[in-house]
């Protein structure tokens, strides 16, 4: 793997860690994915953005509506 790919993997890992530990960031991913990433200075290429978008939507669609509401409204 070349250096650029390693850097991108590190960026995606950082995004994941931030989503796990920062409730406001995580809620922002649900409500305004692109805007939240931009506000946090996270720039993804088209392929990475598609992967993140697919993941966020897959998680959202797999959750029961009440559980999703609980996750997003818990700390508002």
C-alpha positions in Angstrom: 0.0 0.0 0.0 1.5 3.4 -0.9 1.7 6.3 1.5 -1.3 8.1 0.1 -3.6 5.1 0.8 -2.2 4.8 4.3 -3.0 8.5 5.0 -6.6 8.1 3.7 -7.1 5.0 5.9 -5.9 7.0 8.8 -8.3 9.8 8.0 -11.2 7.3 7.8 -10.1 5.7 11.1 -10.0 9.2 12.7 -13.5 9.9 11.4 -14.7 6.6 12.9 -13.1 7.4 16.3 -14.7 10.8 16.3 -18.1 9.4 15.5 -17.8 6.9 18.4 -16.7 9.4 21.0 -18.4 12.7 20.0 -22.2 12.7 20.3 -22.6 16.0 18.5 -20.5 14.8 15.6 -22.3 11.5 15.4 -25.7 13.3 15.3 -24.4 15.6 12.6 -23.6 12.6 10.5 -27.2 11.5 10.6 -28.6 15.0 10.0 -26.2 16.6 7.6 -23.3 14.3 6.6 -21.6 16.6 4.1 -21.9 19.7 6.2 -20.7 18.0 9.4 -17.6 16.7 7.7 -16.9 20.1 6.2 -17.4 21.8 9.6 -14.9 19.4 11.1 -12.3 20.0 8.3 -12.7 16.4 7.0 -12.3 16.3 3.2 -12.9 13.0 1.5 -12.5 12.1 -2.1 -15.5 10.9 -4.1 -14.9 7.2 -3.5 -14.4 7.8 0.3 -17.5 10.0 0.5 -19.6 7.3 -1.2 -18.3 4.7 1.2 -19.1 6.8 4.2 -22.5 7.8 2.9 -23.4 4.2 2.1 -22.3 3.1 5.6 -24.2 5.9 7.4 -27.4 5.2 5.4 -27.0 1.4 5.9 -26.7 1.9 9.7 -29.6 4.3 9.7 -31.8 2.0 7.7 -31.0 -1.1 9.7 -32.1 0.5 13.0 -35.5 0.4 14.4 -37.1 3.9 14.2 -37.4 4.1 18.0 -33.8 3.0 18.6 -32.6 5.5 15.9 -34.5 8.3 17.6 -33.1 7.4 20.9 -29.5 7.4 19.6 -29.9 10.8 17.9 -32.0 12.6 20.5 -30.4 11.3 23.7 -28.1 14.3 24.2 -29.9 17.1 22.4 
